[in-house]
Amino acid sequence: MSSVGNGHQDVDIDLAQLFRAVWHRKARILAATALVGCLAFVGASMLSPKYSSEARILIEPREPNFSVQANLQTTAEPLPDELNIVSQVQLLQSVDLIKQVARDLKLYELEEFDPDTSPSGVSDLLVMLGLKKNPLDLAPEERVLKAFQEKLQVYQVEKSRVIGIQFTSKDPKLAAAIPNAIADVYRQLQSGAKLDSNSDAARWLEPEIANLREKVREAEQKVAEYRASTGLMPLGESTNFSSQQLSDISAELARVRGERADAEAKADNVRNALKSGKSTDALVAITGNEAIQRLKASESEIRSKIADLSTTLLDGHPQMKALRSQLSGIREQITAESAKIASGLENDANVARARETQLIQQLNTVKADSARAGTDEVGLKTLEREAVAQRQLLETYLARYREATTRLDKNASPADARVISNATEPQEASFPKVIPITIVAALATLIMSAVVVMLAELFSGRALRPVSPAVRREEPGTAEEADVALPQEHAAPLAATTQAVSTGRGLPASLLSVQAEETSADEIEEDVKPEDDAGMTPLDGNEFSIETVAAYLIDSRARIAFAISPSGDDGSTATVMLARELDERGRKVVLIDMTGSACPTWLMAARRDLPGITDLLCGAAPFSETIHPDRLSGADVIPQGNSDVRQAMRGADRLSMIADALADAYDLVLVECGPANAESVARLSRNGDHEIILSAPKPDEQELVEIMTAFEKVGYSDLVLMSGTSTRSSAAKRSAA
């Protein structure tokens, strides 16, 4: 439920009453809904219907069929990017394209697109007076532009290369014909742009090719003249005459050197064998000679005869001697023939040596020629590179020229777009949608009627109900808080007691206050009589001043002090003055506001709504955010806070831990409890390090006796009385015993 301020009393919105008011007026609401629905149905039915149709175009690179095979070996063209598609969308909405479509379909003859053909009397009068230009002076295509553009919608289909062309018209046939006409004109423009590009390329290439042909001829002629003048006759793609001659002589020299080495080796081998008397049968140079082979055959025959006759004849037989003599002669012939072979091998080696010398001389001569030819080849290669470059450029231009000329035909350069969906004649009107318009109008009327009834109930106050005072807590800034707001320092004290002081906000004067047990006057007199007998000094206004109490707290080195203000805010004001006095004396002090009226908060904090002790006890704010500086001194204050007091006081037992934690950082922790009772203070101060201060600027002896008696019952025998005056006197402690 929401809360609404109504005068000085909180109220809530009664939702049940709102719904009851709507239900009681249901007949009027339904009647209004039905009436508006009928009017909407009749009005929508009377509107002129409009029809929409759409064609779609796919943007993609396209080539003629004859160039497909050639394009297979080349890199595929990149697909159009997002910017390219957006550019094509703008092209489809261009003025030139629209004019072309308007001319083709003669749209200027239709009143739907050219209403200026039937001007009104007012328009004619304005034209006659010179206040308006005659629209008929414009070309027909110009007059239809505005109406055409209002009916045309071109867009890119999301996440695709498809462009949609949608057109709306009163004529369904025209609604389908115009998107198809736009697509056709667009493709013609694209194809025509390609034709213009190819035509321009062909015209530019013709003179360039003629110039390149002349340059190629001149470059090749220079190569031929230079080769003839330097004698660099080509024998192949990479060799010339000098290089080939050098290669041939080198090969011949290697062969001759091999023959010489072979002949010398064979001759040396034969002579060594002859000198040492070794058999020459194993030498290839000897055994391969025909004469030696015949002598070897004769020797073998004689040996066979000797072997046959040795079985019948003795060694001294003349025939045996003759055969041995023949064998000896054959051996001598073999030796002589071997010597001849050796001499022949030496002659071959000498011939090879002489041939080697000649070849070396020729090689040196060819090397000199080849070195000179290498220098000449540098210039030749330069001319050849120039000629090759010119020829390659010429061939490239020729290929492009042939391709450009083959695409000069109208059908040879298709547009980089194709229609994937033609517009068809619509069967239903796109506007108005009678049923949806009727339903929306009826629902809107129903809702608005219900809202009007609810607002009437709210403004009349019938849907508001007061909030029970027992369960509400006034937020800062209300009228009640204004009644109890204290002025700045030294505000006028408010009358209060320990058991009946109230802040006017439904809260006790002290957050710790509970109902105290009643005590008879006789018991009080009996309790305080020993003290009076002991010589209690009368309580005048100057004996227990703020300065005296401050000096006492400094001398006693108290860490935590609980201030009780029986008279309410005037006592709390004195406690604030005590904190500022301690700050002036160089003590680091923090004051915790536990009063119900938040008097210390008003006097010390910069704002009333700062987070404080209740927020800390509820866990709604961290420790560091609840400590704030005093606006008039160097002391600190923990305000009352903004959280619910009753919820915060569930964790009141944590206050002693909070005070102990603050005592580690401050010289003195001063807890202003307001008119709290002894039991509440005793619940928070569980050790003997705490001081109890009675802040009573206008002390009443009987009231003080009752308070001392109550504190004596919970275990406190010593209390410090502070009258709130500014005279400086010695510190004093009063005994409640």
Summary of the structure (lengths in Angstrom):
residues: 737
radius of gyration: 64.2
end to end distance: 55.0
largest distance: 195.6
contacts: 2200
relative contact order: 0.10
helix: 58%
strand: 11%
